[in-house]
Amino acid sequence: MITRQPFLNKLGLILLFTSSVASAQVGTCPKDFNVVERNPKGSGFTFQSRTLEDLNCDDTFEGKYFKIVHGTNSKPIHFEHVDPELVKKAANVYHHLTIARNHWVNVVDSAYVKSLPQITIRLDIANTFSSVRHFKNAEQEKNFNNAWTIPEGETPKTAQEKLKWGKEIWFSPMKKLESKKLVKSDGSNPIHQSLILVKDPLMEYNKNALIYQGLTLAIADNFKDSAVYSNALKTLGAVALLYGAIEISKGADHWFMSKYYFIDTAMVPEIIYHEYAHIAMSDTMKTVHSVPVIEGMADYFAATIADRRNMYEKLKGISSNKGKDRGSKMRYHPFLEGEWNSTSDFTLSVLWQGREAFEKYNKSRQERGQENNVDYEQLVFHAHQKLDENSDIANHLTRALLESCRDNCENPRTGMNLLNQVFEKKGFN
């Protein structure tokens, strides 16, 4: 035994080294799953087999960059989970998040995204977020048909249970709800919003008309019989009708909604790209509340990855969601700055029209043998670094885009002129 011990020790070291090398060589274990792919044209979709990369070799949806869990659990979802629908969602989310991350790493070249640690993704989580304890009790408040990006945080020092969490993305369960029960008559419909947009110019016009008519009436001999009096009554009537129409149109939301509202956010590719964009821009734009600039910029990057004009369109059996048009002709009004308009496609359309303007100009430079004035996606990316979660559209976003062009455009003067032309076309003064 004494004579064999050195040999056995050496043998043990050799086996341990061999085992370590073999483990290192195993690395990750890619696996194929069916995921949602939108049809290139139209609003349909198909399930297609795709390879999930960078997965750990433990038959779960955990990899180098993402860990997909169920609800408030901490363990990753297993490939053989008893709920096949949950497995389908996990595969879909993992695949499209990988696409989103690859875009931010390889195309946008974001150093911040490259440095991010593994992100936890929660599926079918009905809880809402608590900044002091991570999860609110589901019995107190439940959340459906939604997707959230959660900022990192920890429990207060005074809390008995010490918790700490990183950035996360939550996909709540789908629930089919009657649309009319969701309507709060707040005027989130095109009729009401159009009336709001024209109210100020119409009121200014009618106010000036009333001032002129009032002065004329003051010097009239018999103003009750005058045409001026009749015109003044008509003007006042028009004003009353406008305000009446604005109030009535608040209750017209249900006219523009499907009978039922439902959306399985974990199955819609653009929503997944959108939520990852929030993560990618969270170095400056904290995901603490939803405002038009933050949501619109996330929409822009989602639209770039998805390469679709109409975003978030309904998917049969998956969502009845209203789409967003990146080519929207909507013009600016201060009404669009409100948080209630964070889901508007206005900011998306401003950014996209800027993209189209630069593509046209860059093409003309290429024909003359010149380099592009700027990579527009880099221009928008650098603009986000000048913004935060409190930025507005008219002042902060427009200024950030101009400053980004000044810093990054080959010909800043021409590039800034292009942006100003877009702003003018979109109704900015």
PLY file of the C-alpha trace (Angstrom):
ply
format ascii 1.0
element vertex 429
property float x
property float y
property float z
element edge 428
property int vertex1
property int vertex2
end_header
0.00 0.00 0.00
2.81 2.35 0.86
4.54 1.74 -2.46
1.29 2.28 -4.47
0.15 5.51 -2.76
2.26 7.95 -4.87
0.99 6.31 -8.02
-2.63 6.53 -6.88
-2.17 10.19 -5.97
-0.80 10.89 -9.44
-3.64 8.90 -11.01
-6.17 10.93 -9.03
-4.66 14.21 -10.21
-4.66 12.99 -13.81
-8.34 11.96 -13.59
-9.28 15.27 -11.96
-7.46 17.25 -14.66
-9.07 15.16 -17.41
-12.50 15.67 -15.88
-11.93 19.45 -15.70
-10.83 19.62 -19.33
-13.83 17.56 -20.44
-16.16 19.83 -18.48
-14.62 22.93 -20.05
-14.95 21.42 -23.50
-18.68 20.70 -23.01
-19.42 24.44 -22.74
-22.98 25.15 -23.81
-25.59 22.84 -25.26
-27.72 24.38 -28.06
-31.16 22.89 -28.61
-33.91 23.32 -31.21
-37.42 24.55 -30.32
-40.39 25.92 -32.25
-40.83 29.69 -31.92
-43.11 32.39 -33.35
-42.01 33.98 -36.61
-44.24 36.67 -38.13
-44.99 36.35 -41.83
-42.91 38.86 -43.85
-46.15 40.30 -45.25
-49.47 40.53 -43.47
-50.30 39.92 -39.84
-50.09 36.12 -39.71
-47.40 33.96 -38.16
-45.99 30.44 -38.13
-44.09 28.32 -35.63
-40.64 27.53 -36.95
-37.76 25.50 -35.52
-34.89 27.62 -34.24
-31.71 26.75 -32.35
-31.36 28.27 -28.89
-27.71 29.17 -28.34
-25.63 29.54 -25.15
-27.83 27.21 -23.09
-26.32 25.48 -20.08
-26.08 21.71 -20.32
-28.73 20.96 -17.70
-31.89 20.77 -19.88
-33.26 24.07 -18.61
-33.89 27.49 -20.14
-30.84 29.02 -18.53
-27.86 30.23 -20.45
-25.01 32.67 -20.29
-27.19 35.76 -20.74
-30.74 34.76 -19.72
-32.47 32.65 -17.12
-36.16 31.96 -17.79
-38.18 31.19 -14.66
-41.85 30.68 -13.81
-43.54 33.35 -11.71
-41.64 34.24 -8.55
-39.50 31.08 -8.67
-35.73 31.26 -8.81
-35.04 27.96 -10.63
-35.03 27.94 -14.44
-37.84 26.23 -16.34
-36.98 22.66 -17.34
-37.36 21.42 -20.92
-39.68 18.69 -19.61
-41.91 20.98 -17.52
-45.41 19.56 -17.01
-46.96 22.59 -18.80
-46.05 22.43 -22.51
-47.41 25.94 -23.06
-44.93 27.31 -20.55
-42.11 25.50 -22.36
-43.31 27.04 -25.63
-43.24 30.54 -24.10
-39.83 29.98 -22.54
-38.33 28.91 -25.87
-39.93 31.83 -27.71
-38.74 34.43 -25.20
-35.22 32.98 -25.04
-34.91 32.95 -28.85
-36.15 36.51 -29.44
-34.19 37.92 -26.51
-31.07 36.41 -28.07
-31.90 38.17 -31.35
-32.37 41.45 -29.47
-29.12 41.11 -27.52
-27.15 40.18 -30.64
-28.44 43.34 -32.34
-27.37 45.57 -29.45
-23.97 43.88 -29.26
-23.12 43.41 -32.94
-24.98 46.25 -34.69
-25.35 48.97 -32.07
-22.04 47.95 -30.45
-23.20 48.88 -26.96
-20.45 48.49 -24.37
-23.11 48.72 -21.67
-25.05 45.74 -23.04
-21.85 43.73 -23.41
-21.14 44.27 -19.72
-24.59 43.24 -18.45
-24.73 40.14 -16.23
-27.28 37.35 -16.73
-30.86 38.68 -16.72
-33.78 36.85 -15.08
-36.94 36.60 -17.18
-40.21 35.80 -15.39
-43.08 34.15 -17.27
-46.74 34.09 -16.21
-46.03 36.29 -13.21
-49.30 37.77 -11.93
-47.62 39.78 -9.15
-46.92 43.46 -9.60
-43.56 45.03 -8.79
-42.59 46.42 -5.41
-39.50 48.62 -5.19
-39.03 47.68 -1.52
-39.70 43.94 -1.53
-39.48 42.87 -5.19
-42.96 41.29 -5.42
-46.31 42.56 -4.23
-48.62 39.85 -2.92
-50.68 38.53 -5.81
-53.75 38.53 -3.55
-53.52 42.32 -3.26
-53.09 43.15 -6.93
-52.87 40.94 -10.02
-51.46 41.83 -13.39
-52.48 40.39 -16.78
-51.77 41.02 -20.47
-48.63 43.00 -19.77
-44.83 43.04 -20.01
-42.60 44.99 -17.65
-38.91 45.79 -17.37
-37.89 45.79 -13.71
-35.01 47.88 -12.32
-32.47 46.30 -9.98
-33.00 46.88 -6.28
-32.92 45.57 -2.74
-35.03 45.57 0.38
-34.53 48.44 2.87
-31.99 48.06 5.67
-34.86 47.85 8.16
-36.44 44.83 6.43
-36.29 41.52 8.29
-35.70 39.54 5.08
-32.76 40.86 3.08
-33.32 40.54 -0.68
-31.43 41.78 -3.68
-32.32 41.47 -7.35
-30.90 42.55 -10.70
-32.60 43.86 -13.83
-35.49 41.61 -14.88
-38.17 41.34 -17.55
-41.63 40.15 -16.51
-44.29 38.71 -18.82
-47.65 38.48 -17.09
-50.29 35.83 -17.92
-52.73 36.27 -20.76
-56.36 36.78 -19.75
-59.32 37.28 -22.10
-61.24 40.33 -20.91
-64.27 42.14 -22.31
-62.97 45.36 -23.79
-65.92 47.45 -22.62
-65.07 46.56 -19.02
-61.58 47.96 -19.50
-62.77 51.28 -20.94
-62.49 54.11 -18.45
-63.75 56.74 -20.93
-60.46 58.59 -20.78
-60.47 59.44 -24.48
-57.78 57.06 -25.74
-59.35 56.95 -29.19
-58.54 58.72 -32.49
-61.70 60.87 -32.50
-61.05 62.37 -29.08
-57.32 62.79 -29.68
-57.95 64.47 -33.06
-60.36 66.93 -31.41
-57.79 67.69 -28.72
-55.16 68.34 -31.38
-57.36 70.85 -33.29
-58.85 72.50 -30.19
-56.11 75.08 -29.61
-55.84 76.42 -33.20
-59.65 76.51 -33.55
-60.06 78.24 -30.20
-57.39 80.79 -31.10
-59.14 81.52 -34.40
-62.57 81.82 -32.77
-61.20 83.91 -29.90
-59.81 86.45 -32.37
-63.10 86.42 -34.27
-65.06 87.08 -31.08
-62.78 89.97 -30.09
-63.27 91.57 -33.51
-67.04 91.00 -33.43
-67.26 92.34 -29.86
-65.55 95.58 -30.87
-67.88 95.91 -33.84
-70.93 95.30 -31.68
-69.79 97.98 -29.22
-70.10 100.70 -31.86
-73.21 99.33 -33.62
-76.44 101.40 -33.39
-78.79 98.45 -33.19
-76.59 95.40 -32.62
-79.45 92.89 -32.13
-80.49 93.35 -35.74
-76.98 93.39 -37.11
-75.22 90.65 -39.05
-72.34 90.99 -36.58
-74.60 89.81 -33.75
-75.66 86.80 -35.79
-72.05 85.92 -36.59
-71.07 86.22 -32.94
-73.80 83.74 -31.96
-72.56 81.33 -34.62
-68.99 81.62 -33.32
-70.09 80.96 -29.74
-72.15 78.02 -30.98
-69.11 76.56 -32.76
-67.07 76.86 -29.56
-69.81 75.16 -27.54
-70.09 72.36 -30.11
-66.31 71.79 -30.02
-66.22 71.46 -26.24
-69.32 69.28 -26.29
-67.79 66.99 -28.92
-64.57 66.69 -26.89
-66.50 65.59 -23.81
-68.73 63.14 -25.72
-65.78 61.60 -27.61
-64.17 60.58 -24.31
-66.66 57.73 -24.17
-65.95 56.47 -27.67
-62.95 54.28 -26.78
-64.92 51.03 -27.13
-65.70 51.83 -30.77
-62.04 51.27 -31.63
-61.44 48.10 -29.63
-62.06 44.45 -30.36
-64.85 42.83 -28.34
-62.24 41.07 -26.22
-58.80 42.23 -25.19
-56.02 39.71 -24.59
-52.32 39.45 -25.28
-49.74 36.83 -24.43
-46.79 39.22 -24.37
-44.24 36.39 -24.16
-45.29 35.22 -27.63
-45.09 38.57 -29.52
-41.57 39.10 -30.96
-41.70 42.94 -31.09
-42.77 43.15 -27.44
-39.76 41.04 -26.47
-37.45 43.31 -28.52
-39.10 46.36 -26.93
-38.55 45.14 -23.37
-34.92 44.29 -24.05
-34.43 47.80 -25.47
-35.50 49.13 -22.07
-32.76 47.02 -20.48
-30.22 48.18 -23.08
-30.99 51.88 -22.49
-31.33 51.64 -18.71
-27.84 53.04 -18.20
-29.40 56.50 -18.55
-33.16 55.96 -18.99
-34.22 54.21 -15.80
-37.27 51.98 -16.11
-39.13 53.52 -13.20
-42.13 54.82 -15.13
-43.60 54.83 -18.61
-43.32 58.06 -20.60
-43.53 58.78 -24.38
-39.77 59.26 -24.92
-38.73 56.04 -23.19
-41.47 53.97 -24.82
-40.99 55.56 -28.24
-37.24 54.92 -28.30
-37.79 51.29 -27.24
-40.36 51.05 -30.07
-37.79 52.41 -32.52
-35.18 49.77 -31.74
-37.86 47.05 -31.71
-39.03 48.22 -35.15
-35.45 48.17 -36.42
-34.94 44.58 -35.29
-38.37 43.36 -36.44
-38.17 45.33 -39.73
-41.93 45.87 -39.81
-43.87 49.05 -40.52
-46.88 48.01 -38.43
-45.68 46.97 -35.01
-47.43 44.82 -32.38
-50.23 43.83 -34.75
-52.71 41.25 -33.49
-51.81 37.57 -33.74
-54.66 35.09 -33.98
-55.10 33.32 -30.67
-52.16 35.19 -29.15
-53.21 38.84 -29.05
-55.95 41.26 -30.06
-53.53 44.14 -29.61
-53.79 47.37 -31.59
-50.71 47.94 -33.75
-48.40 50.94 -34.03
-47.47 52.52 -37.36
-43.86 53.67 -37.61
-44.95 55.75 -40.62
-47.70 57.59 -38.70
-48.51 61.09 -40.05
-49.53 62.37 -36.62
-48.30 65.89 -35.85
-47.01 67.16 -32.53
-49.24 68.56 -29.80
-48.34 69.05 -26.10
-51.16 66.59 -25.36
-48.76 63.87 -26.58
-46.33 64.50 -23.72
-48.65 62.99 -21.10
-47.95 59.60 -19.57
-51.36 58.45 -20.83
-49.93 58.81 -24.35
-46.84 56.71 -23.70
-48.30 54.03 -26.00
-48.72 56.48 -28.90
-46.71 55.85 -32.07
-45.77 59.55 -32.40
-42.21 59.30 -31.00
-41.62 56.13 -33.03
-42.72 57.94 -36.22
-40.44 60.94 -35.52
-37.42 58.68 -35.13
-38.35 56.58 -38.16
-38.87 59.56 -40.46
-35.42 60.74 -39.39
-34.07 57.35 -40.39
-35.69 57.57 -43.83
-34.34 61.10 -44.37
-30.78 60.02 -43.57
-31.05 56.86 -45.70
-32.00 59.00 -48.69
-29.19 61.49 -48.03
-26.61 58.76 -47.39
-27.56 57.10 -50.68
-26.87 60.35 -52.56
-23.45 60.61 -50.86
-22.62 57.02 -51.81
-23.44 57.79 -55.46
-20.87 60.59 -55.28
-18.29 58.23 -53.81
-18.59 59.67 -50.29
-19.06 57.90 -46.99
-22.37 58.02 -45.15
-22.95 61.19 -43.21
-23.78 59.05 -40.16
-25.04 55.62 -39.18
-28.50 56.75 -38.08
-28.91 53.95 -35.56
-25.72 55.15 -33.88
-27.11 58.68 -33.92
-30.23 57.55 -32.03
-28.16 55.35 -29.71
-25.90 58.25 -28.73
-28.98 60.48 -28.33
-30.34 58.14 -25.64
-27.19 58.77 -23.60
-28.24 62.42 -23.33
-31.72 61.53 -22.04
-33.21 60.20 -18.83
-36.54 58.88 -17.56
-37.94 62.43 -17.21
-37.13 63.64 -20.74
-39.89 65.04 -22.94
-40.30 64.95 -26.73
-40.34 68.58 -27.85
-37.38 69.83 -25.84
-35.17 66.96 -24.73
-35.53 64.36 -27.50
-35.20 66.84 -30.37
-32.19 68.51 -28.73
-30.53 65.16 -28.00
-30.85 64.12 -31.65
-29.38 67.42 -32.85
-26.49 67.20 -30.37
-25.87 63.60 -31.35
-25.61 64.63 -35.00
-23.30 67.50 -34.09
-21.02 64.99 -32.35
-21.26 62.10 -34.83
-22.26 63.36 -38.30
-19.56 63.71 -40.97
-21.36 66.86 -42.11
-23.14 68.09 -38.96
-24.72 71.14 -40.56
-26.49 69.17 -43.28
-27.45 66.41 -40.85
-28.95 68.86 -38.36
-30.86 70.54 -41.19
-32.31 67.14 -42.13
-33.46 66.62 -38.55
-34.99 70.09 -38.36
-36.92 69.38 -41.58
-38.31 66.20 -40.00
-39.25 68.10 -36.84
-41.04 70.76 -38.90
-42.92 68.12 -40.87
-44.00 66.47 -37.60
-45.43 69.76 -36.30
-42.71 71.08 -33.97
-42.49 74.88 -33.97
0 1
1 2
2 3
3 4
4 5
5 6
6 7
7 8
8 9
9 10
10 11
11 12
12 13
13 14
14 15
15 16
16 17
17 18
18 19
19 20
20 21
21 22
22 23
23 24
24 25
25 26
26 27
27 28
28 29
29 30
30 31
31 32
32 33
33 34
34 35
35 36
36 37
37 38
38 39
39 40
40 41
41 42
42 43
43 44
44 45
45 46
46 47
47 48
48 49
49 50
50 51
51 52
52 53
53 54
54 55
55 56
56 57
57 58
58 59
59 60
60 61
61 62
62 63
63 64
64 65
65 66
66 67
67 68
68 69
69 70
70 71
71 72
72 73
73 74
74 75
75 76
76 77
77 78
78 79
79 80
80 81
81 82
82 83
83 84
84 85
85 86
86 87
87 88
88 89
89 90
90 91
91 92
92 93
93 94
94 95
95 96
96 97
97 98
98 99
99 100
100 101
101 102
102 103
103 104
104 105
105 106
106 107
107 108
108 109
109 110
110 111
111 112
112 113
113 114
114 115
115 116
116 117
117 118
118 119
119 120
120 121
121 122
122 123
123 124
124 125
125 126
126 127
127 128
128 129
129 130
130 131
131 132
132 133
133 134
134 135
135 136
136 137
137 138
138 139
139 140
140 141
141 142
142 143
143 144
144 145
145 146
146 147
147 148
148 149
149 150
150 151
151 152
152 153
153 154
154 155
155 156
156 157
157 158
158 159
159 160
160 161
161 162
162 163
163 164
164 165
165 166
166 167
167 168
168 169
169 170
170 171
171 172
172 173
173 174
174 175
175 176
176 177
177 178
178 179
179 180
180 181
181 182
182 183
183 184
184 185
185 186
186 187
187 188
188 189
189 190
190 191
191 192
192 193
193 194
194 195
195 196
196 197
197 198
198 199
199 200
200 201
201 202
202 203
203 204
204 205
205 206
206 207
207 208
208 209
209 210
210 211
211 212
212 213
213 214
214 215
215 216
216 217
217 218
218 219
219 220
220 221
221 222
222 223
223 224
224 225
225 226
226 227
227 228
228 229
229 230
230 231
231 232
232 233
233 234
234 235
235 236
236 237
237 238
238 239
239 240
240 241
241 242
242 243
243 244
244 245
245 246
246 247
247 248
248 249
249 250
250 251
251 252
252 253
253 254
254 255
255 256
256 257
257 258
258 259
259 260
260 261
261 262
262 263
263 264
264 265
265 266
266 267
267 268
268 269
269 270
270 271
271 272
272 273
273 274
274 275
275 276
276 277
277 278
278 279
279 280
280 281
281 282
282 283
283 284
284 285
285 286
286 287
287 288
288 289
289 290
290 291
291 292
292 293
293 294
294 295
295 296
296 297
297 298
298 299
299 300
300 301
301 302
302 303
303 304
304 305
305 306
306 307
307 308
308 309
309 310
310 311
311 312
312 313
313 314
314 315
315 316
316 317
317 318
318 319
319 320
320 321
321 322
322 323
323 324
324 325
325 326
326 327
327 328
328 329
329 330
330 331
331 332
332 333
333 334
334 335
335 336
336 337
337 338
338 339
339 340
340 341
341 342
342 343
343 344
344 345
345 346
346 347
347 348
348 349
349 350
350 351
351 352
352 353
353 354
354 355
355 356
356 357
357 358
358 359
359 360
360 361
361 362
362 363
363 364
364 365
365 366
366 367
367 368
368 369
369 370
370 371
371 372
372 373
373 374
374 375
375 376
376 377
377 378
378 379
379 380
380 381
381 382
382 383
383 384
384 385
385 386
386 387
387 388
388 389
389 390
390 391
391 392
392 393
393 394
394 395
395 396
396 397
397 398
398 399
399 400
400 401
401 402
402 403
403 404
404 405
405 406
406 407
407 408
408 409
409 410
410 411
411 412
412 413
413 414
414 415
415 416
416 417
417 418
418 419
419 420
420 421
421 422
422 423
423 424
424 425
425 426
426 427
427 428
